[in-house]
Amino acid sequence: MNISSTPKIALAVITRHLDDPDLILSFLDNADHFGHPVDRVIGAYSHSFVPSAVSRISERVGMDVLQASDDPGLRDRLRAGGLETRAVDDLLAVPSWARHRQAPYSAYRNAILLHALIEGMDAVIFFDTDVYPKVLTGVEDGTPSFRRVDFVGAHISSLSKKGIVATTSEYSGYYIIPPMGFDGLEQLLTGLRKEKALGYVNSSRHHLCLNLGTVGPRHRKLTHKPLGGNLGLGLRHPEALSLFYSTTYVFEDKCIMGRGEDTLLGRAISKAGLGIVDVDLPVFHDTYPGFPGVPEIGQEEIRTRFYHACLGWIGRNPFLTWFLDQAGELAMPFDEAIQQQRMGLQAGGPKAARAFDDPRFAGLGQALEASLRELPVAIRRYERLMAGWDSFLGTFYPGRGRNAMAGPPEDAPLLAPENGWAGTVGPGGESVASPPVVV
C-alpha cells in the first residue's frame, strides 16, 4: 500500500437491502474519532436500496452504490477500460440472480473489489451488517461490556507493513455454533467439515460459546484464513489477490448460498508469497437474536439460524473439497472425503433432528447430494471467474497477471516475525479456549 501520502481508504459493506444508514455511520464515527480520513463508502446490495439512507451517508463522505448482480455502471467502466465483453461477463455474471433472485456472497464482494481497484483506492475494509466497531469484553448479570476500538487504524497499520496485503480478525460475541450436546454431534460436525470445532462445542457448558475480547494490548500474528466480515485489503498488488468465490445450489425449491467466499483469497495470497495479518481486533458480531441472552438451540430462531448455517457449509464443502484435491492439499482421495461428509450427515443429521425436535436436520444428507449435483457447474463458473480476473489484471495492470508472479515483489518482502508478531498460524492451530475460525 502506498504510505508516502494519505492513503485512499474505502469502507465497504454488503447487504440485501441498503436501507439503514446507522451502522455505516457508526463506522464513520469510529474512523473520525481516531483520526482516520475515509475517502468513501462502497455498498453492494442485491434487492433494494433507499435513496434517503444513501443521502445521509453522503452528507458525511462520498458513497458509491453497486448492484451485486451485473452492475451496469461497473460493466461500462470495465468495457471502457478495454476489457472484452466475454471477460466482463465472466466477472459479473450471476446466474442465480436471473433464476432465483439470489446473489452469492462473493458477487457482492467482487463488485466492491473491482470498483475499488478501478477507483484507485489504496485499501478497502469490509464489515458486515451484523458487525459493530466495538469489542465485547464481558457479560455480567445480563449486562454486556464493550470497548471502543480503532477499527480502521488496526487494519491500516498492518496493511502498511511490507509484504502484507490483507488483514482480518475473529469476532467477539456468540459463536456461530450455539451451545449443544447430543449423541451424534461429532458425526454432524464431521459431515459439515467443522470437526475442529468439536472440542470447543463439547466444552460449551463452561463458556456458552461466548467469545470475549480483551482490554489489553493486541497480539498480531500471521494467519492464512481471512474473514470477509472483518477484512482489510491492500490494493497496491492486485496480482497477489484473488476474487472471492462462493457457490449456490437448490434444495427443497430454495436457492441456498454457500459460505466461505473468502477461502480462495487466503490461498491466493499465500501462493504469491505475501501475508495476511490477524490484527486481534474481535469486533462484536451480533450472531443471534436476543443478545446478551445465551442462544438456546431449543429456541426456533436460534435453531433456524444454525440450520441455515449448516446449509451454507454444505454448499461450500463439495467445491472446497474439489479445490483442495486439485491443490494436492486434501488428506485423502476426493471420493473418500465426500463419503466421509455423506456418512457424517446421514448419521448425525437424523440424530440432531431428534435431539432438537426439528425434522429439517434429518434432510442435511439430501442437501449434500443437491450440492454435489451442482459441483460441475460450480467448477465451470469458478474457472470462468478466474479467467475474467486474469483478463482484468492483464488489461488494467499490464505485465502483472496472476501467473506472472513467482514470489513477492521486490518492494514487498515478507514480514519477519518480530516486535511482538507471532509466527504463521498453521492448519488446526486453534485452541479449545478460543472458537475455531468460521468460514
Number of C-alpha atoms within 10 A of each C-alpha: 22 15 12 6 6 11 18 19 24 25 24 25 23 26 18 18 13 21 15 16 15 12 17 21 16 13 20 23 15 21 20 14 11 13 12 19 16 19 17 22 26 23 25 27 22 23 15 13 20 12 10 12 14 20 14 15 19 14 9 14 16 15 20 17 17 22 23 29 24 20 16 12 13 19 18 12 14 22 14 10 13 12 20 15 13 12 21 22 15 19 27 22 19 20 16 19 16 11 9 13 13 21 26 24 25 24 27 25 24 20 27 29 24 18 19 23 16 14 10 12 21 23 27 27 25 24 23 17 16 12 21 24 26 22 25 24 18 18 15 8 6 11 11 14 13 20 16 13 19 19 25 25 15 19 27 25 11 22 27 16 17 18 23 23 26 30 30 30 25 26 28 27 27 25 24 18 25 22 22 20 17 13 11 18 22 22 25 28 22 21 30 27 19 19 17 19 21 19 15 24 26 17 16 17 12 11 15 18 24 22 21 22 22 16 13 6 7 15 12 22 20 22 24 22 25 28 25 23 23 25 24 31 25 25 22 17 18 20 22 26 25 21 23 24 25 25 30 24 26 17 18 10 8 10 18 24 26 26 25 24 24 23 21 20 22 21 16 18 22 18 16 19 19 24 28 27 28 29 27 20 25 28 27 24 25 18 20 22 12 11 14 17 13 17 25 15 19 13 10 12 15 20 20 15 17 17 17 14 18 23 22 24 22 29 31 29 25 23 22 19 19 20 16 13 17 11 9 11 11 15 10 11 12 17 12 11 19 19 12 17 23 23 16 23 29 21 19 26 27 22 21 25 16 13 19 18 12 16 15 14 27 19 16 29 22 17 24 26 16 17 26 20 14 17 22 11 14 20 15 11 20 20 13 18 22 20 16 23 23 19 23 22 18 17 17 16 14 10 13 17 19 20 11 11 15 10 15 19 16 9 8 19 16 17 17 12 13 9 7 10 16 16 14 15 14 11 9 9 12 15 12 15 11 16 23 21 18 16 16
